[in-house]
Amino acid sequence: MLQVIKRSGKTEEYSPDKMISSLSAAGDEIGQPLNSGDLRVIIADISRILEGKATVMSSDLYAIVLGVLGAHGFDGVFDSYRTHDSNAWH
């Protein structure tokens, strides 16, 4: 399973469920909730990018998430996620 390497050096298993919770919170925070279809597409794109990797740096995962949000036009969620979760991933 994919391991996320935190800034501290600690590793944690990548969890799509944790990502869904984080993305949902970012959307809810700004009154733009993501529906299940939006979340499926976002998670599928992130998973496709991460496919075949054994590890990913948390800062790289953070950048991937922002890239996917931007590519799908979720600008408000992008800004909320960037502000809300920047400390969690770095």
N, CA, C and O atoms as a GROMACS GRO file, in nm:
protein
  360
    1MET      N    1   0.084  -0.119   0.000
    1MET     CA    2   0.000   0.000   0.000
    1MET      C    3   0.088   0.125   0.000
    1MET      O    4   0.198   0.124   0.055
    2LEU      N    5   0.040   0.229  -0.060
    2LEU     CA    6   0.112   0.354  -0.072
    2LEU      C    7   0.135   0.417   0.065
    2LEU      O    8   0.043   0.428   0.146
    3GLN      N    9   0.257   0.458   0.090
    3GLN     CA   10   0.293   0.523   0.215
    3GLN      C   11   0.320   0.672   0.190
    3GLN      O   12   0.391   0.708   0.096
    4VAL      N   13   0.263   0.755   0.275
    4VAL     CA   14   0.286   0.900   0.267
    4VAL      C   15   0.395   0.933   0.369
    4VAL      O   16   0.384   0.899   0.486
    5ILE      N   17   0.500   1.000   0.321
    5ILE     CA   18   0.610   1.040   0.408
    5ILE      C   19   0.586   1.183   0.452
    5ILE      O   20   0.590   1.276   0.372
    6LYS      N   21   0.562   1.199   0.580
    6LYS     CA   22   0.536   1.331   0.638
    6LYS      C   23   0.666   1.411   0.649
    6LYS      O   24   0.775   1.356   0.637
    7ARG      N   25   0.652   1.541   0.673
    7ARG     CA   26   0.767   1.629   0.687
    7ARG      C   27   0.859   1.582   0.800
    7ARG      O   28   0.981   1.595   0.792
    8SER      N   29   0.798   1.526   0.906
    8SER     CA   30   0.874   1.478   1.022
    8SER      C   31   0.953   1.352   0.991
    8SER      O   32   1.040   1.312   1.069
    9GLY      N   33   0.924   1.288   0.877
    9GLY     CA   34   0.987   1.162   0.841
    9GLY      C   35   0.900   1.042   0.874
    9GLY      O   36   0.927   0.931   0.828
   10LYS      N   37   0.798   1.063   0.953
   10LYS     CA   38   0.704   0.957   0.987
   10LYS      C   39   0.626   0.918   0.863
   10LYS      O   40   0.595   1.003   0.779
   11THR      N   41   0.593   0.789   0.851
   11THR     CA   42   0.514   0.744   0.737
   11THR      C   43   0.374   0.706   0.783
   11THR      O   44   0.351   0.666   0.897
   12GLU      N   45   0.282   0.720   0.690
   12GLU     CA   46   0.142   0.691   0.717
   12GLU      C   47   0.083   0.633   0.590
   12GLU      O   48   0.116   0.678   0.480
   13GLU      N   49  -0.002   0.533   0.602
   13GLU     CA   50  -0.064   0.474   0.485
   13GLU      C   51  -0.160   0.574   0.420
   13GLU      O   52  -0.239   0.639   0.489
   14TYR      N   53  -0.153   0.585   0.288
   14TYR     CA   54  -0.244   0.672   0.215
   14TYR      C   55  -0.386   0.621   0.233
   14TYR      O   56  -0.412   0.501   0.217
   15SER      N   57  -0.477   0.709   0.265
   15SER     CA   58  -0.615   0.673   0.287
   15SER      C   59  -0.707   0.758   0.200
   15SER      O   60  -0.722   0.878   0.224
   16PRO      N   61  -0.768   0.696   0.097
   16PRO     CA   62  -0.865   0.771   0.018
   16PRO      C   63  -0.980   0.825   0.105
   16PRO      O   64  -1.031   0.934   0.079
   17ASP      N   65  -1.019   0.751   0.207
   17ASP     CA   66  -1.126   0.797   0.296
   17ASP      C   67  -1.086   0.924   0.369
   17ASP      O   68  -1.168   1.016   0.385
   18LYS      N   69  -0.963   0.930   0.414
   18LYS     CA   70  -0.914   1.052   0.480
   18LYS      C   71  -0.913   1.169   0.381
   18LYS      O   72  -0.946   1.282   0.417
   19MET      N   73  -0.876   1.140   0.258
   19MET     CA   74  -0.874   1.243   0.154
   19MET      C   75  -1.016   1.293   0.127
   19MET      O   76  -1.038   1.413   0.113
   20ILE      N   77  -1.111   1.201   0.119
   20ILE     CA   78  -1.251   1.239   0.096
   20ILE      C   79  -1.300   1.328   0.210
   20ILE      O   80  -1.367   1.429   0.185
   21SER      N   81  -1.268   1.292   0.333
   21SER     CA   82  -1.310   1.373   0.448
   21SER      C   83  -1.251   1.513   0.441
   21SER      O   84  -1.319   1.612   0.467
   22SER      N   85  -1.125   1.520   0.405
   22SER     CA   86  -1.056   1.648   0.397
   22SER      C   87  -1.113   1.736   0.285
   22SER      O   88  -1.136   1.855   0.304
   23LEU      N   89  -1.136   1.674   0.169
   23LEU     CA   90  -1.192   1.748   0.056
   23LEU      C   91  -1.336   1.792   0.086
   23LEU      O   92  -1.375   1.904   0.052
   24SER      N   93  -1.412   1.705   0.148
   24SER     CA   94  -1.550   1.739   0.185
   24SER      C   95  -1.553   1.856   0.282
   24SER      O   96  -1.634   1.947   0.268
   25ALA      N   97  -1.463   1.853   0.378
   25ALA     CA   98  -1.456   1.962   0.476
   25ALA      C   99  -1.420   2.093   0.407
   25ALA      O  100  -1.475   2.198   0.441
   26ALA      N  101  -1.329   2.088   0.311
   26ALA     CA  102  -1.288   2.209   0.239
   26ALA      C  103  -1.406   2.267   0.161
   26ALA      O  104  -1.425   2.388   0.160
   27GLY      N  105  -1.485   2.181   0.097
   27GLY     CA  106  -1.601   2.229   0.022
   27GLY      C  107  -1.710   2.282   0.114
   27GLY      O  108  -1.769   2.386   0.088
   28ASP      N  109  -1.736   2.209   0.221
   28ASP     CA  110  -1.839   2.251   0.317
   28ASP      C  111  -1.804   2.384   0.381
   28ASP      O  112  -1.892   2.467   0.406
   29GLU      N  113  -1.676   2.404   0.407
   29GLU     CA  114  -1.629   2.525   0.473
   29GLU      C  115  -1.666   2.652   0.396
   29GLU      O  116  -1.687   2.758   0.455
   30ILE      N  117  -1.674   2.639   0.265
   30ILE     CA  118  -1.706   2.757   0.183
   30ILE      C  119  -1.846   2.751   0.122
   30ILE      O  120  -1.880   2.831   0.035
   31GLY      N  121  -1.927   2.656   0.169
   31GLY     CA  122  -2.063   2.644   0.118
   31GLY      C  123  -2.071   2.587  -0.022
   31GLY      O  124  -2.169   2.610  -0.093
   32GLN      N  125  -1.969   2.512  -0.064
   32GLN     CA  126  -1.967   2.447  -0.195
   32GLN      C  127  -1.940   2.298  -0.175
   32GLN      O  128  -1.834   2.248  -0.212
   33PRO      N  129  -2.038   2.226  -0.116
   33PRO     CA  130  -2.014   2.085  -0.089
   33PRO      C  131  -1.990   2.006  -0.217
   33PRO      O  132  -2.053   2.030  -0.320
   34LEU      N  133  -1.898   1.912  -0.208
   34LEU     CA  134  -1.870   1.823  -0.320
   34LEU      C  135  -1.965   1.704  -0.311
   34LEU      O  136  -1.981   1.646  -0.204
   35ASN      N  137  -2.028   1.669  -0.422
   35ASN     CA  138  -2.116   1.552  -0.419
   35ASN      C  139  -2.034   1.425  -0.440
   35ASN      O  140  -1.914   1.432  -0.468
   36SER      N  141  -2.098   1.312  -0.425
   36SER     CA  142  -2.025   1.185  -0.433
   36SER      C  143  -1.961   1.165  -0.570
   36SER      O  144  -1.853   1.106  -0.580
   37GLY      N  145  -2.025   1.213  -0.675
   37GLY     CA  146  -1.966   1.202  -0.809
   37GLY      C  147  -1.840   1.285  -0.823
   37GLY      O  148  -1.741   1.240  -0.880
   38ASP      N  149  -1.844   1.408  -0.770
   38ASP     CA  150  -1.725   1.494  -0.771
   38ASP      C  151  -1.610   1.426  -0.698
   38ASP      O  152  -1.498   1.420  -0.747
   39LEU      N  153  -1.641   1.374  -0.580
   39LEU     CA  154  -1.538   1.310  -0.499
   39LEU      C  155  -1.480   1.187  -0.568
   39LEU      O  156  -1.360   1.163  -0.562
   40ARG      N  157  -1.566   1.108  -0.632
   40ARG     CA  158  -1.518   0.990  -0.705
   40ARG      C  159  -1.420   1.029  -0.814
   40ARG      O  160  -1.315   0.966  -0.829
   41VAL      N  161  -1.454   1.132  -0.891
   41VAL     CA  162  -1.367   1.176  -1.000
   41VAL      C  163  -1.234   1.228  -0.946
   41VAL      O  164  -1.128   1.194  -0.998
   42ILE      N  165  -1.240   1.309  -0.841
   42ILE     CA  166  -1.118   1.365  -0.782
   42ILE      C  167  -1.029   1.254  -0.728
   42ILE      O  168  -0.909   1.252  -0.756
   43ILE      N  169  -1.086   1.162  -0.652
   43ILE     CA  170  -1.008   1.052  -0.593
   43ILE      C  171  -0.954   0.961  -0.702
   43ILE      O  172  -0.841   0.913  -0.692
   44ALA      N  173  -1.031   0.936  -0.806
   44ALA     CA  174  -0.984   0.852  -0.917
   44ALA      C  175  -0.863   0.916  -0.986
   44ALA      O  176  -0.767   0.847  -1.019
   45ASP      N  177  -0.868   1.047  -1.007
   45ASP     CA  178  -0.755   1.116  -1.070
   45ASP      C  179  -0.632   1.112  -0.981
   45ASP      O  180  -0.521   1.088  -1.028
   46ILE      N  181  -0.651   1.135  -0.853
   46ILE     CA  182  -0.538   1.130  -0.759
   46ILE      C  183  -0.479   0.989  -0.760
   46ILE      O  184  -0.357   0.972  -0.766
   47SER      N  185  -0.565   0.888  -0.753
   47SER     CA  186  -0.519   0.748  -0.752
   47SER      C  187  -0.444   0.712  -0.879
   47SER      O  188  -0.345   0.641  -0.876
   48ARG      N  189  -0.494   0.764  -0.993
   48ARG     CA  190  -0.426   0.737  -1.120
   48ARG      C  191  -0.285   0.795  -1.119
   48ARG      O  192  -0.191   0.731  -1.165
   49ILE      N  193  -0.271   0.914  -1.067
   49ILE     CA  194  -0.140   0.980  -1.060
   49ILE      C  195  -0.046   0.904  -0.966
   49ILE      O  196   0.074   0.895  -0.992
   50LEU      N  197  -0.100   0.850  -0.859
   50LEU     CA  198  -0.019   0.781  -0.759
   50LEU      C  199   0.006   0.634  -0.793
   50LEU      O  200   0.088   0.568  -0.729
   51GLU      N  201  -0.065   0.584  -0.893
   51GLU     CA  202  -0.055   0.442  -0.928
   51GLU      C  203   0.089   0.398  -0.949
   51GLU      O  204   0.166   0.464  -1.019
   52GLY      N  205   0.125   0.286  -0.889
   52GLY     CA  206   0.258   0.228  -0.905
   52GLY      C  207   0.362   0.283  -0.810
   52GLY      O  208   0.474   0.231  -0.805
   53LYS      N  209   0.329   0.385  -0.735
   53LYS     CA  210   0.424   0.441  -0.641
   53LYS      C  211   0.416   0.366  -0.508
   53LYS      O  212   0.308   0.326  -0.465
   54ALA      N  213   0.528   0.349  -0.444
   54ALA     CA  214   0.531   0.287  -0.311
   54ALA      C  215   0.524   0.394  -0.202
   54ALA      O  216   0.469   0.371  -0.094
   55THR      N  217   0.581   0.510  -0.233
   55THR     CA  218   0.581   0.620  -0.136
   55THR      C  219   0.557   0.752  -0.209
   55THR      O  220   0.580   0.764  -0.329
   56VAL      N  221   0.509   0.849  -0.133
   56VAL     CA  222   0.493   0.984  -0.185
   56VAL      C  223   0.517   1.079  -0.069
   56VAL      O  224   0.472   1.055   0.043
   57MET      N  225   0.587   1.185  -0.095
   57MET     CA  226   0.608   1.288   0.007
   57MET      C  227   0.475   1.361   0.028
   57MET      O  228   0.400   1.382  -0.067
   58SER      N  229   0.446   1.398   0.151
   58SER     CA  230   0.320   1.466   0.180
   58SER      C  231   0.307   1.595   0.100
   58SER      O  232   0.198   1.631   0.056
   59SER      N  233   0.416   1.665   0.082
   59SER     CA  234   0.412   1.790   0.005
   59SER      C  235   0.379   1.763  -0.141
   59SER      O  236   0.312   1.844  -0.206
   60ASP      N  237   0.426   1.650  -0.195
   60ASP     CA  238   0.393   1.613  -0.333
   60ASP      C  239   0.246   1.573  -0.345
   60ASP      O  240   0.180   1.608  -0.442
   61LEU      N  241   0.195   1.501  -0.246
   61LEU     CA  242   0.055   1.463  -0.246
   61LEU      C  243  -0.034   1.588  -0.239
   61LEU      O  244  -0.134   1.598  -0.309
   62TYR      N  245   0.005   1.680  -0.156
   62TYR     CA  246  -0.067   1.807  -0.143
   62TYR      C  247  -0.073   1.879  -0.279
   62TYR      O  248  -0.178   1.928  -0.318
   63ALA      N  249   0.039   1.884  -0.348
   63ALA     CA  250   0.045   1.949  -0.480
   63ALA      C  251  -0.040   1.873  -0.582
   63ALA      O  252  -0.104   1.936  -0.667
   64ILE      N  253  -0.042   1.741  -0.575
   64ILE     CA  254  -0.125   1.660  -0.665
   64ILE      C  255  -0.272   1.692  -0.644
   64ILE      O  256  -0.347   1.712  -0.740
   65VAL      N  257  -0.313   1.698  -0.518
   65VAL     CA  258  -0.453   1.728  -0.486
   65VAL      C  259  -0.491   1.865  -0.540
   65VAL      O  260  -0.596   1.881  -0.603
   66LEU      N  261  -0.407   1.963  -0.516
   66LEU     CA  262  -0.435   2.098  -0.567
   66LEU      C  263  -0.443   2.098  -0.720
   66LEU      O  264  -0.529   2.164  -0.777
   67GLY      N  265  -0.354   2.025  -0.784
   67GLY     CA  266  -0.355   2.016  -0.930
   67GLY      C  267  -0.484   1.955  -0.983
   67GLY      O  268  -0.540   2.003  -1.081
   68VAL      N  269  -0.531   1.849  -0.918
   68VAL     CA  270  -0.654   1.784  -0.961
   68VAL      C  271  -0.774   1.876  -0.938
   68VAL      O  272  -0.860   1.888  -1.026
   69LEU      N  273  -0.779   1.941  -0.822
   69LEU     CA  274  -0.888   2.035  -0.796
   69LEU      C  275  -0.890   2.146  -0.901
   69LEU      O  276  -0.996   2.182  -0.953
   70GLY      N  277  -0.774   2.200  -0.932
   70GLY     CA  278  -0.764   2.306  -1.032
   70GLY      C  279  -0.803   2.258  -1.171
   70GLY      O  280  -0.870   2.330  -1.245
   71ALA      N  281  -0.762   2.137  -1.206
   71ALA     CA  282  -0.792   2.083  -1.338
   71ALA      C  283  -0.943   2.063  -1.358
   71ALA      O  284  -0.992   2.072  -1.471
   72HIS      N  285  -1.013   2.038  -1.251
   72HIS     CA  286  -1.158   2.015  -1.260
   72HIS      C  287  -1.238   2.142  -1.232
   72HIS      O  288  -1.361   2.138  -1.230
   73GLY      N  289  -1.170   2.253  -1.211
   73GLY     CA  290  -1.240   2.380  -1.194
   73GLY      C  291  -1.301   2.402  -1.056
   73GLY      O  292  -1.390   2.486  -1.041
   74PHE      N  293  -1.255   2.328  -0.958
   74PHE     CA  294  -1.304   2.347  -0.822
   74PHE      C  295  -1.222   2.456  -0.753
   74PHE      O  296  -1.153   2.431  -0.654
   75ASP      N  297  -1.230   2.576  -0.807
   75ASP     CA  298  -1.145   2.685  -0.760
   75ASP      C  299  -1.169   2.722  -0.614
   75ASP      O  300  -1.074   2.744  -0.539
   76GLY      N  301  -1.294   2.729  -0.574
   76GLY     CA  302  -1.326   2.762  -0.435
   76GLY      C  303  -1.276   2.655  -0.340
   76GLY      O  304  -1.219   2.686  -0.235
   77VAL      N  305  -1.296   2.529  -0.377
   77VAL     CA  306  -1.248   2.418  -0.294
   77VAL      C  307  -1.096   2.417  -0.293
   77VAL      O  308  -1.034   2.389  -0.190
   78PHE      N  309  -1.036   2.448  -0.407
   78PHE     CA  310  -0.890   2.459  -0.417
   78PHE      C  311  -0.839   2.557  -0.313
   78PHE      O  312  -0.748   2.526  -0.236
   79ASP      N  313  -0.897   2.677  -0.310
   79ASP     CA  314  -0.852   2.780  -0.214
   79ASP      C  315  -0.876   2.737  -0.071
   79ASP      O  316  -0.790   2.757   0.015
   80SER      N  317  -0.992   2.677  -0.045
   80SER     CA  318  -1.024   2.632   0.091
   80SER      C  319  -0.930   2.521   0.135
   80SER      O  320  -0.880   2.524   0.247
   81TYR      N  321  -0.905   2.424   0.048
   81TYR     CA  322  -0.816   2.313   0.080
   81TYR      C  323  -0.674   2.364   0.105
   81TYR      O  324  -0.606   2.321   0.198
   82ARG      N  325  -0.632   2.456   0.019
   82ARG     CA  326  -0.497   2.511   0.033
   82ARG      C  327  -0.480   2.581   0.167
   82ARG      O  328  -0.377   2.567   0.232
   83THR      N  329  -0.580   2.655   0.208
   83THR     CA  330  -0.575   2.727   0.335
   83THR      C  331  -0.594   2.635   0.453
   83THR      O  332  -0.522   2.644   0.552
   84HIS      N  333  -0.692   2.545   0.442
   84HIS     CA  334  -0.731   2.457   0.553
   84HIS      C  335  -0.629   2.347   0.579
   84HIS      O  336  -0.598   2.319   0.695
   85ASP      N  337  -0.577   2.285   0.474
   85ASP     CA  338  -0.495   2.167   0.492
   85ASP      C  339  -0.346   2.186   0.467
   85ASP      O  340  -0.270   2.089   0.468
   86SER      N  341  -0.302   2.306   0.446
   86SER     CA  342  -0.160   2.325   0.414
   86SER      C  343  -0.070   2.275   0.528
   86SER      O  344   0.036   2.219   0.501
   87ASN      N  345  -0.109   2.294   0.650
   87ASN     CA  346  -0.027   2.248   0.761
   87ASN      C  347  -0.036   2.098   0.782
   87ASN      O  348   0.059   2.036   0.830
   88ALA      N  349  -0.149   2.038   0.747
   88ALA     CA  350  -0.166   1.894   0.767
   88ALA      C  351  -0.074   1.813   0.677
   88ALA      O  352  -0.026   1.707   0.718
   89TRP      N  353  -0.048   1.862   0.554
   89TRP     CA  354   0.031   1.784   0.459
   89TRP      C  355   0.179   1.818   0.461
   89TRP      O  356   0.260   1.745   0.404
   90HIS      N  357   0.214   1.925   0.523
   90HIS     CA  358   0.356   1.966   0.520
   90HIS      C  359   0.426   1.932   0.648
   90HIS      O  360   0.545   1.960   0.662
   0.00000   0.00000   0.00000
